């Protein structure tokens, strides 16, 4: 249950000003020279479908192919489910340089809703969405679950609910790229266009690695203290536990700092506010890997 959000930075051809995560166009990797008009034609063939899928979604087919996945595509902002494409639902076309957000709200049977409140413009306004008596916006479902999916392009909500009363299950971000298209996914915790506070970053589903001391305390609390063990073995064991946990936490904190720095640049390039990033104090690395090594007994 809950509402989770991630965003995708769309890559593409040579004219893409935001080439973060961009692959080389196919014609550039060819050993044979091609006419410029053919190269241009090939560059325009790149397309994407992005959305959500359960584990039963067909990996050999694009997102939205079967009943297990839901997608929006770049061309016309069409929505697709069970291979049925709907072009005139209020979608917005997007392309290279755009940032597309994906929110999924999942409710259990005892918390099912026929409508909910989501931001019509991320972080600014809000709007109540969902039809009366659980009627979806043109997307039929077998049962009223209240669970739904919404899309956003450059911080603005696309249409109403893209998909309402979706099939219950565990969903994962899903992407299909065609030809020279590329997409860079951002699961948080910082976003180019921050969502409403009710939406949790997908990254929140991964717990923060605990401090080395906390890990060691947890391990020792489950050990058999009555059994006599050579003190040198115990010391070596403690050092190894601290070493591994320090490496994990150090890598996590460095990744968060790197991710924040990248988002700061992307927002600056787009002329967006960065005060929430600049005011955030960098989380200290309580005990770096080097310090952990220095405290070990060899």
N, C-alpha and C positions, 0 to 999 in steps of 0.2 A: 504493500500500500504506500501511498504518498505521491508527491508530484516532483518529477525529476527533469532536469534540463541539460542540454549540451548544445554547442553551436559548431557550425561547419564553415570554414573559410574556403570559398570556392576559388580554385586555381584555373589555369587554362593556357591560352596561347601567348604569343609574344607581346600582345598589346595589354596584357594583364599588369597593372601597376602594382598590385600586391601579389608578388610571386612567392610568398612564403609557402613552402612545401610543394612548389610547382615542379612537375616533371617536364623533361624536354619534349617538345612536340615530336610526333613520330617521324616526320619528314627530316628532322635534324639528325636522327640516329641512323638514317639510311646511308649506305656507302655510295649509292648512285645519286647523282644530281637530278632533281626533278624540276619541271617548269614551275615558275612562280605561281601561276594560276592554279596548278594542281596542288601545290603546297598550301595555298590559301584555302582551297576547298577542303583539304584534309583537316586543316586546323579548325574549321568550322563544324566538323562532325563530332567534336567532343561534347558529351552530355552526361548528366548525372541524375541519379535518383537517390534520395536520402530519406531516412525515416526510422522506423522501429520494427523489430522482428523478434519472434520467439525462437528458441533453439530448433524448432521443427521446420523453420523456414527453409526453402530449397536454396542451397548455396550455389547450385548450378544455374540459377535463374535470377533475374533482377529483383530488387526489392519491390514488393507490391504484386509479385507474380501469383502468390497463393493466399490462402486464408490466414496464414501465420504472419504476414507482414503488411505494413502500411507505408506508403511512400508519397513524396511530392517530387515532381521532376522540374528541371530548370526551364524547359520549354513551356511557356504559358502558365507555369505554376500549377500544372494539372495534378490532381490527386489520383492515386492508383491503389486498388485493393482487389485481390482475386483476379488480376489482369484486366479489371474494368477501369477504364480511364474516364475521368470527368474533368472536362476543360472549363466549364462555366459554373464554377462553385464560388468564385470570388478570389481565386488564386492570383499570385503575382509572379511574373517571370523574373528569374535571377540569373546571374552569370559571373564571370571572373571578377574577383575583387569584392563581391558581396559576402556578407556574413549572415548565414541562415541559422535561426534558432529552432530547436525542437523540444517541445515540452510534452510529457506524458503524465496524465493523472490517473492513478489506479485506486479503485475502491473495492473493499470486500463487500460481501452481501449485506452486512449489517451497517455499512456506511455508504451504500449506493446513493448517488445523487443524479437527478435529471438535469440539474444546472449547477453552475459554479461561477465563481468570480475570478477572472484572469485579467492581466493588464492589456489594454488595447494598444498601449504604447509603453514598452517595458520601463518600469520604474517611474512612470509619470501618472497615467490615468488608469482607471479600471473599468471594466464593463461586464455586466452579467450576461452569460451566454448559455445556450441550451434552450431547446424548444419546450413548449408546454406539454405536460403529460408525457415527458420523456421522448418526444418526437425529435429525431435527429434532423440535421440539415441536409436532407437528400441522401444520406448514407444509411441504408437500412441495416438493422442488426437483428439477430434472432431473439435477443433478450435485452431488457433495459438494465445496464450495469452501472451507468453513470461514468464509467471510465472513458476517457477521451484523449485525443491528441490535438495539439495546436502547433502552428508554425509561425515563425517570425522572420522577416527580411529586414536587415539593417535596423533592428530594434523595434519595428512596427509589426503588430499582429496581422497575419494574412487571413482575411475573411473572418469567419466565425470559427467554430470547431471544425477542424479539417476532417476528423473522424470521431463519431460519437458512439457510445455503447460498444466499444471494441471488445473482442473476445478476451476473457480473463486469462491471465498467464504471466510468466516472467519475460520481460522484454529487454532487448539489447539494441544499442545504436546500430544501424545498418546502412551501408553505402554501396551503390553500384556505379562504376565509372565506365564510360564508353570512349574508345579511341584515346585522344590525347587529354581528356579531362583529368583533373586531379582535385582532391579535397583534403584539407587538413582539419582534423577534428580537435575540438577543445572541450574537455570534460570538466574544466574548472580547476581550482576553485575561483579563479578570476576569469572574467569574460570581457570581450570587446564591447558588447552591449549587455550590461548586467540585467538579469531578469528580476521579476518581482520577488520579494523576500520569501513568499510562500513556495517558490520553486527552489528545490535543492539541487546543487550541482551533482552530476553523476559521480564525480570524484568523492562525494561524501559517502558513497557505498563502500569505499575502501578505508579501513580504519588507519589512523595515524600510528606509525610505529612507536611503541613506548620507549621511554628512556632506558638506557642500559641498566641502571640501578633497579628500576621497576621490574624489568625482565628477570634479573638475577633474584630479586626477592620472591617473585612468583615461582621460579623454578625451585628455589630452596625450600619454599613452603610446602611443596609436594614431595620432597625427598624424604627418605627414611633416615631420620636423625639418629635412631638407636643403633644403626649398623655402623661399625667402626671401619673407617676408610683412611688410608694413608693421607696425611695432611698435604703432601706434595701433589697427590692426585686431585684432591679437592681444590687446591689453589689453581692448578692448571685448568680444571673444569670451569671454575669461575671466570678465569681469564678468557677462555674460549667463548663462553656465553656473552660476556661483555663485549668481546671483539665483534661477534656476529651482529648483536643488537645495535652496536654503535655504527657499524657499516650501513645497516638498513636505515636507521634514523638519519644519518648523515646524508645518504643518497636522497631520501625523501625531502629533507629540508632544502637541499641544494636544488632539487627539481622544482619545488614550489617557488623559490627565489628566481630561478631561471624563467619559469612560466610567467611570473608577475612582471619581470623585465620585458618579456616579449609582448605581453598584453599592453604594457605601458607604451611601447613603441607603436603598436597597431592603433591604439586610441589616439596618440599624438598625430600620427599620419592622417587620421580622419578628422582631426579637429574636435575630438570628443573630450569630455571632462575626465581628468585623471586624479582628482583630489582624493578619492577613496584608496587609490593605490599609493599615492605619495604619503598619505597620513598613516598608512599601515606600517608599523614597525616590523622590520625583518625579524622573524623568529630566530632567536639565538640557538646555536648548536651547542647544547649544554656540555657535551663532551665529544670533541671531534675524534675521528679515527686515530689521528696522530697522538692525541692525548691518551687515548685508550691504550694504544701500543706502549706508550711510555710508562703506563702504570702496571703493565703486565710483568709477570715474573717468569723469566726464561732460565 
